[in-house]
Amino acid sequence: PVPPQYSEFDTSNQVAAFYEKENKVDTHKEHTTPAHAQLERMSQMDTDDRIPVPPQYSFDASKKLTEHKLSRTHRSSLTTRNVQTSPDAQPSLFSSNDNDLATLPTFYAVEATLVREPSSNLVYDAVLVPEVNEDETQRQRADPWWKRRQSRVGIAFAFAIVIVIAFVASVAISPKNEEEALETTESPTLPPTTYRDVSGIKELIEDGVLQRDATFDGMDKLVDPRYLALDWILHKDEMQLELTDANLFQRYILALLAYSFDSEAWSACGSYAIDPNEETVEVVDTCSEGNGTVKEYYRWLSSIDECDWYGVSCTNGKVRGLELTENNLIGAIPPEVGQLQFLQVLALNENCVYGSLPPEIGNMSNLQQLNLEYNGMSGFVPDELFEVSSLVQLNLGWQYANDWNCTASDGSVVSTSYAQGNPENGENLGLEGEILGAKIGHLKYLKEITVNDNYFSGGIASEIGNLKQLAILNAGSNSFSGTIPNEISNLRSLREMWLEFNYFSGPLPVDIGNAESLEKLSVYMMDMNGAIPDAFYNLSKLEVLFLQSNKFGGSIKSEIGNMTELTKLMLYGNQFTGTLPSELGLCEKLEMLQIHDTQLQGTVPEEVCLLRNKNLNSEDADNKFFKADCSPDNETNPAFIECDFGDCCNTCCDHTTQVCIIDK
């Protein structure tokens, strides 16, 4: 109904008369209804005293009141004029344009007279409805709607239509026969909304764990590991963690790792793969490591505490270690792993882990060991890695040319030789960036840096001298260049330094002898030159020395006899001159000695030849031999080195042609 402040309804009688001209009511007739009186009052008012009827109640102003003709086909229509009672009056809130009006719906009262608002001097014009059979109207209003003939006919007709539509739809969607029904396959469907879906767990994980502004609503709910892990937490995990559980985040992250690395394909203790063809399946949570050990573990995504899952170690309920070495892991490291802020050990080596190292690794402020060697990772190492000042071991080696194959749960084979494990992406070149730049000095607790067999570039910054605890530096087979900084001589704890197959040049650090703990030094196959520094012979603990295939020159000094721990001495492919010193015979542990393709001449000292009676013999020709230019040079000239073939040297080479003969 029209609100009372705008209209007053009177259906007891009809308007007796109406002037078609000048918009006036016959004042000489006796007024039988309040509507007559109201129309008379309205006709006597100046049009400037009227305001528009609100648009939701005033309609069809195609003809103004003075021009409106009383017609049985018209319903109530209102004509409005916008006039303010005084200059100070507020503008009308309603439309002042006659064209803004529309036809009044039929459910409004049959006869309506708009009256003056009690608190204003404003009034609305009105033209009323023509005659209606009042008895018929009253009878229809008295009967309930379901007893009316029109209503019953309409309901019956609508019911018949619904039955026909339902029948047609059922025929259209039902299988034609039983065979067709068996062939019909249903696409995966998402679980229905449950209490846990709206419990706030989803929003809490989204805000507290997901990275890079990710939201669950924007994910592929059937394949995205992040959503699959959420679905497991909400609907499949028997622990049914709530918002208040302290381990909710870490359990979700471990579930995410399981889905990210295809845990159904793991060699040991992956999630249980349920065969949909089996009618009854017994899910066994326990498992064995699979390498002959008898110790039992719990599977990933099993119903017990995640701290008891295989490869997971905890302290006070917090995950401190993840060690899943050689377990057929396939996939990329999700950035959410950085939210395991109590993690100290992350060992995923010898798997098929591909992709890049996520920058979120920088959030792991307690991480001490990062071991990802022997995988198929690629891309640039993020700068955030150098913010993990707690690191003790950084092992990113063997990402390039590591032909490691893994079989996924769907039967496909993933190879680490290709980027992202896919041949279509081309060859995997390994990790990139300046891993040994100035920022390496921030990781002052490092004891091991293993970054070999990648695509790292740049040089070794002098800041590496700040790593006082560094024991192992393995950076071979990369694209490093420049010179080896002398600051590396300050590393008194350094035991191994492997720098071969790079683009280093220049001499060995002049103070290299100060690295007194050095046991293995490999700088072969590069462009290094110069003489061996005198301090070098102070490395009394040196066991392996690979200097081959460079441009080193000068003589081999007698102080080499101080290196009594030497087992492998590779000097070939250089420009050394002079003779082989007899003091070399003091290195009685020597198993491999190669001095061919140099400018060394003269006779091999008897003290050195006597080493053949100890460890330097040919019983294991692949690893234990003495190789020199003891064959005739260019087949006709005297040999560069005089060495009794068989009694002293077991492999003699032609200095010019480098054709060698092995004594068997």
Order of alpha helices (4+ residues) and beta strands (2+ residues): beta-alpha-beta-alpha-alpha-alpha-alpha-alpha-alpha-beta-beta-beta-beta-beta-beta-beta-beta-beta-beta-beta-beta-beta-beta-beta-beta-beta-beta-beta-beta-beta-beta-beta-beta-beta-beta-beta-beta-alpha-beta-beta-beta-beta
